[in-house]
Amino acid sequence: MSPTSSELSVATYEAVVELLLRHEGLDLSSYKDDCIRRRLSAHIRQSGLPEWSWLDELERSARERSALLEALTIHVSEFFRDPETFAYLSHTLLPCLMERARTQGRSSLRAWSLGCACGEEPYSLALLWQDLDPGELKLEILATDISELALEKASQALYDPGRLQEVPPEMLEAFFLPEKGGYRLCPQTRAMVRFEQRDILNLENFPEVDLILCRNLLIYLDRDHQDAIEERFARALKKQGFLVLGHNESLGPAISDRFECLDRHHRIYQPRSTRSPSD
């Protein structure tokens, strides 16, 4: 098959699935075929090699497998992506969590940002928290992604201006320092976030948290795996915790009885048998 073809042979796709599972522990069969096939085809075309030659290279080269994983992972993000969602977090969810923590005598809360890419989402959450002046109450943020390269960039916290367009000027001045044509986030904010390489499909490793941000990640998985992950979210969230999905995502029918929808527009959910933010 020509490397310029838009079609990907079944044999090549199956070989890639088997190879990545064997070498990297990544099971592509859990993801939607059309998304993976498009990115895989584009990556092979970019290599300039026929499929059979490229497969040989993929088998031999850990570097090529790493490059393929990066090609299959979406890292397009920016600070305060979907500003309305972050406004809801700032005005409703975070103050609610603060009030509950103080009522319960807790000194800290925990949040989890899944598919954090280069850190824009968890750092945005950290900035909101600092802007709310929480006093001695701490927010510990776990940020996870499958991409080692993305997490390395996240830990450096250096961003070009295009990723910061939604950051208010006063916040940019207070929490970022100009550097190398971009801006580096201040150490105090960076210290709030802990980055870890994790695969969302590993259902044995879901931490107990008060807030889960899983936006624009589930849409790339098949429905069965979405249901399994959402079930684990319901078990991982602490009492009266919150789940925030992306605007194009919703809970499946098989799991909807485990959650109450608090805001359909912003895709805010809470495990059932808990109270709403206004209670």
N, C-alpha and C positions, 0 to 999 in steps of 0.2 A: 504494500500500500504506500502511496506517495505521502511524504511528510506534510505536504500542503493540503491534503484532503481534510474536509471538515468531518469525515466519518472516522470512527474508531472501531477497529475490529473487535468482535466479542472475545477472541482469543487473547488479544493484547490487554483488554480491560481485565479479564479474569487473571491473567498473569501478574498484572500490577497489584491487584487485590491480594493475591496469594503472597507475593514478594514482600509487600509492606507489612502484612500481618506477621510473616516469618521474621523479618529483620527488625521492624520498628514497633511491633505490637499494635499497629493501627488497623482496625477492621473497617475498611471502606464500605463493606456491605451494609453497614448501619446507616449510611448516608444516602440521600436521594441520588439516583443514578444520573439524572440529567445534569445536575450541578457539577458532579465530579467529572463526568465525561467531557463537558465543555472545557473545564480547566485543564484536564489531562491532555486533551487534543491540542489545546493552545500551547501547552508546555512542550509537547513533542514537536510541534511545528517549529517552535522557537529554537529547538536544539539543532534543527537542520538535518537530522538523521532519519533514516527509515526506521519503522517501528522495531524491526528485529534487532537492528544495531543499537538502538536506544535501550531496549530491554536488556541487552548484554551489559551495557554500561551501568544500568540501574542495579543489576545483580552484583557487579564488581565494586561499584563506587559508593561509599557511604556519603561522600560529598554530593553526588547526584541524587541520592535518596533524600538528603536534607533539602536540596534545592526543590525537589518535587513536593515535599511536605509544605514548604513555604508557598509554592505556587497553588496548592490546594486550599490554603488557609487565607481567609479574607482579613485584612488588617486596615481597612479604610475606616477611620474614625476621626473625631475631633472633640475638643472640650465642649461640654454641655450640648452634645448632639441631641436633637429633639428638645429644644428649650422648654416647651410646655411641661414635659415630663420632669425636668429638673426643677421647674418652678413648683410643681406639685410636691416633689420631695422636700423642697425648702420650706414651703408654707404649711404643709399638712403632715407628711409622714415623719420627717425628722423631729419636728416639735412634739409630735405624739409619742415617739419613741423616747425622747428626752424626759417627758413628763412621767411616763411609765417607769423608766429606770430610776428616777429620783424617788417616786412613790415606793418602789420596791427596795430602795436602799442600795442600788447597784452603782458601781463606780465606772462601769464601761459597757458599751454595746459592741456587737460584732456585725459586720456586713460582708457580703461576698459578691464580687463582680466576676462573672463567668465570661470567657471569651474576651478578656480585657484588652487584647491587641497590644498596642504600644503604651497603654496606661492612661489614655485620656479619660475614660469613664471613671475608674476608681479615684484618680486625682481630682476630677470634677466633684465627686462626692465629698472628698476630703476638704476641698475649698468651701463647699456649702456649709459643712460642719463648722469650720473655723469662722465663717462669716456669721453664724448664728450665736457665737459667743457662748459656748456650752459650759464655761467655767471649768471645774475640776472633772467633769464627766468626759470620758474618753470614748472615741470611736475607733475600733480596730478594724481595718479593712483588709480582707484577703482578696487578692486579684489573681486569677488563674487563666492560663491559655495553654494550648498544646504546642505553640511555637516557641522554641528556645530563643530564636533571633528576635522575635517581637518582645519577649520578656527582657532581653538584654537592653533593647532600646528603651523600654519602659523604665528600667532601673536608672538609666542615664538621665531621663526626664528633660531632654533637650528637644524643643519643638520649633518647627518653622511657623511663621506668622499665619499661614493658611489654616493651621490646626487650632488657632486661638481666636478666631473671628467672633465667637459668641462669648468670649470672656469680657466682662465689663472693664472699661479702662482703669477704674480705681482698683479693681482686683488684680489686673495685670501689673500695675505699678507696685502693689503691695506684696505680691507673692512670686513675681518672676524677675529674673535678672537678664538683661540683654547679653547674648553671647554667640559669637560665630554666625551672625546673621539671623539668629533665632532667639529663643528665650528658654532659660533653664529654670525649672520650678525650685522654690526655696527648700532647703533641707528640712525645715519644720513640717511642711506639708508632705514631703516625700516620706518622712519617717512614719506617717500614719498608715502607709500601705505596705503590705508584705506580698511579694510576688512569688508564685509557685507554678511550675510546669505540671499541669494536670489534664487528663482526658475526661471530658464530661461523661463519657460512656462507662467509666469506672464507678459503678454504683455503690461500691463498698467504702468510698472515701468522701462522704458528704459531711462537712462540719456542721455543728449546731450554731445557728446564727439568728439574728433578729431581722435582717433585711437581705433579700437576694435580688440582685440585678442580673437578669439573664435576657438580654435584649438582642434580637436579630441573630440568634444562634440556633434555636430549636427548629427554625424553618428549613434548615439544611438536613434535618434528620427525618427518617421515616416515622410514621405515626406510632408504631409500637414502641420505638425507643423514646419518642417524646413522652408517651404515657408513663413509661418506666421512670424517666427522669423527673417528671412532674410529681409522681408518687413519692419519690425520695425527697423532693423539695418540701412536700407536706410534712414529712417526718423530720426533716432537718430544721425547719423553722421553729423557733421558740414560740411559746404561747403569745398570741397577739402579734406575731411577726408579719412581715409583708413580702410579697413576691411581685416584682415588676418585670413584665415582658415587653417585647417590642410592639410597635403599633400594628404590625402585620401578623402578629401571633395571638393565639388564644388557646385556652385549655381544651383538650379533647373531651368528648362526651364520656369516655370511660373514667375520667379523673375529675370531672366537674363537680361531683358530689363531695369531694374532699376540700373544696375551696369555695369561698364566698367572693363574688366579684364586687369590689368596692367602688371601682370607677372603670367603666367599660372603655371610655375614650382613651384613658391613659394606661389601660391594661394593668390595673392594680388589683391584686388578689390577697386573700388572707385565709389561712386554714379555718375550716368551719369549727363551730363551738367557741368562737372568740368574738369579741366585740369590734365594732367599727371604730375608725379614728375619732369620731365625734363623741363616743361614749366616755 
